[in-house]
């Protein structure tokens, strides 16, 4: 009888640990010399509905970014098994990728960025075995996340490239 309780308890603990205690409320997005704060809820609105909040519209215009292209970046899906992703990100190769990634997506003071991004990525993949930038931003465990918009698409391409090669990695 005790063994029958262990599996549900273990799953509950795992899911509880993987849920962020707090989520990013705002993103500081930098494009070239322009840097602006935007709420994650406004980014989610653009991502989900295509509707652009006036403040976000102004910031994208100042950064010379087309809203449709920015929406595609936010919604780009990268398929990955959440358990495998967790194992990979805790490996030497995964930590190297996280070190590169945290140059682009990081905490306000750049401390514990690797751990924060790892948690956001794995949490994003748990429900559907895929990650999207909008989910990562929404699951980021600090109230503010900093993003280098110039390099964000390169980061997504890099992550996707590495994840496609993962079945060949020794885990």
C-alpha positions as CSV (number, residue, x, y, z in Angstrom):
1,X,0.0,0.0,0.0
2,X,2.8,2.4,0.9
3,X,4.4,1.8,-2.5
4,X,1.2,2.8,-4.2
5,X,1.4,6.2,-2.6
6,X,5.0,6.9,-3.6
7,X,4.5,7.4,-7.3
8,X,1.7,10.0,-7.0
9,X,3.6,11.7,-4.2
10,X,6.8,11.8,-6.3
11,X,4.9,13.2,-9.3
12,X,3.2,15.8,-7.2
13,X,6.6,16.9,-5.7
14,X,8.2,17.0,-9.1
15,X,5.4,19.1,-10.6
16,X,5.5,21.4,-7.6
17,X,9.2,21.9,-7.8
18,X,9.0,22.7,-11.5
19,X,6.4,25.4,-11.2
20,X,7.9,28.8,-10.8
21,X,7.3,30.5,-7.4
22,X,7.1,33.8,-9.2
23,X,7.1,34.7,-12.9
24,X,8.5,37.5,-14.9
25,X,6.3,40.5,-14.9
26,X,8.4,42.6,-17.2
27,X,11.0,42.1,-19.9
28,X,13.7,44.6,-20.5
29,X,14.4,44.2,-24.2
30,X,17.4,45.8,-25.8
31,X,17.8,46.5,-29.5
32,X,21.0,48.1,-30.5
33,X,21.1,51.3,-28.4
34,X,17.4,51.2,-27.6
35,X,16.3,49.5,-24.4
36,X,12.8,49.5,-23.1
37,X,10.6,47.7,-20.5
38,X,7.5,45.8,-21.6
39,X,5.1,43.8,-19.5
40,X,5.1,40.1,-20.1
41,X,1.3,40.2,-20.2
42,X,1.6,42.6,-23.2
43,X,4.0,40.2,-24.9
44,X,1.5,37.3,-24.2
45,X,-1.3,39.4,-25.7
46,X,0.7,40.0,-28.9
47,X,1.7,36.3,-29.0
48,X,-1.8,34.9,-28.5
49,X,-4.0,37.4,-30.3
50,X,-1.8,39.5,-32.5
51,X,-3.1,42.6,-30.7
52,X,-0.4,45.2,-29.9
53,X,-0.6,47.3,-26.8
54,X,0.2,51.0,-27.6
55,X,3.4,51.0,-25.4
56,X,4.7,47.9,-27.1
57,X,3.8,49.2,-30.5
58,X,5.9,52.4,-29.8
59,X,8.8,50.4,-28.5
60,X,8.9,48.0,-31.5
61,X,8.6,51.0,-33.8
62,X,11.6,52.8,-32.1
63,X,13.5,49.5,-32.3
64,X,12.6,49.2,-36.0
65,X,11.0,45.8,-35.4
66,X,7.9,44.6,-37.3
67,X,5.2,43.4,-34.9
68,X,4.4,40.3,-37.1
69,X,8.1,39.3,-37.1
70,X,8.4,39.8,-33.4
71,X,5.3,37.7,-32.8
72,X,6.8,34.9,-34.9
73,X,9.9,34.9,-32.7
74,X,7.8,34.8,-29.5
75,X,5.7,31.9,-30.9
76,X,8.4,29.8,-32.6
77,X,8.1,26.3,-31.3
78,X,11.0,24.0,-30.6
79,X,10.1,20.4,-29.8
80,X,11.9,18.7,-27.0
81,X,11.1,16.1,-24.3
82,X,11.1,17.9,-20.9
83,X,12.9,15.1,-19.0
84,X,15.6,14.8,-21.6
85,X,15.9,18.6,-21.7
86,X,16.4,18.7,-17.9
87,X,19.1,16.0,-18.1
88,X,20.8,17.8,-21.0
89,X,20.8,21.2,-19.4
90,X,22.4,19.7,-16.3
91,X,25.2,18.1,-18.4
92,X,28.5,19.7,-19.4
93,X,27.2,20.4,-22.9
94,X,23.9,21.8,-21.6
95,X,25.7,24.1,-19.2
96,X,27.8,25.4,-22.0
97,X,24.7,26.2,-24.0
98,X,23.2,27.9,-21.0
99,X,26.3,30.0,-20.5
100,X,25.9,31.2,-24.1
101,X,22.2,31.7,-23.7
102,X,22.5,33.8,-20.6
103,X,24.5,36.4,-22.5
104,X,21.2,36.9,-24.3
105,X,18.5,36.2,-21.7
106,X,19.5,36.9,-18.1
107,X,18.5,38.1,-14.6
108,X,18.7,41.9,-13.9
109,X,22.0,41.6,-12.0
110,X,23.3,38.6,-14.0
111,X,23.5,36.3,-11.0
112,X,22.0,32.8,-11.1
113,X,21.0,33.4,-14.7
114,X,22.0,29.9,-15.7
115,X,19.7,28.4,-13.1
116,X,16.9,30.8,-13.8
117,X,17.0,30.1,-17.6
118,X,17.3,26.3,-17.0
119,X,14.2,26.4,-14.8
120,X,12.2,28.5,-17.3
121,X,13.1,26.2,-20.2
122,X,12.3,23.0,-18.4
123,X,9.0,24.4,-17.0
124,X,8.1,25.6,-20.5
125,X,8.6,22.1,-21.9
126,X,6.7,20.2,-19.2
127,X,3.1,20.4,-20.4
128,X,3.6,20.0,-24.2
129,X,7.2,18.9,-24.8
130,X,8.1,22.0,-26.6
131,X,9.5,25.5,-25.8
132,X,8.5,28.9,-27.0
133,X,10.2,32.2,-26.1
134,X,6.9,33.6,-24.8
135,X,6.6,30.6,-22.4
136,X,10.2,31.0,-21.3
137,X,9.7,34.7,-20.5
138,X,6.4,33.9,-18.7
139,X,8.1,31.1,-16.7
140,X,11.2,33.1,-15.9
141,X,11.6,32.9,-12.1
142,X,12.4,36.6,-11.4
143,X,10.1,39.6,-11.7
144,X,12.2,41.0,-14.4
145,X,14.1,39.4,-17.3
146,X,16.6,41.1,-19.6
147,X,16.7,40.1,-23.3
148,X,19.1,41.1,-26.1
149,X,16.6,41.3,-28.9
150,X,19.3,41.5,-31.5
151,X,20.5,38.0,-30.7
152,X,17.2,36.4,-29.7
153,X,16.5,34.7,-33.0
154,X,20.1,33.5,-33.2
155,X,19.7,31.9,-29.8
156,X,16.5,30.1,-30.8
157,X,18.2,28.8,-33.9
158,X,21.2,27.7,-31.8
159,X,18.9,25.9,-29.3
160,X,17.0,24.2,-32.1
161,X,20.2,23.1,-33.8
162,X,21.5,21.6,-30.6
163,X,18.2,19.9,-29.7
164,X,18.1,18.3,-33.2
165,X,21.5,16.7,-32.4
166,X,20.5,15.6,-28.9
167,X,19.5,12.0,-29.8
168,X,23.1,11.4,-30.8
169,X,24.5,12.8,-27.5
170,X,25.5,10.2,-24.8
171,X,22.7,10.5,-22.1
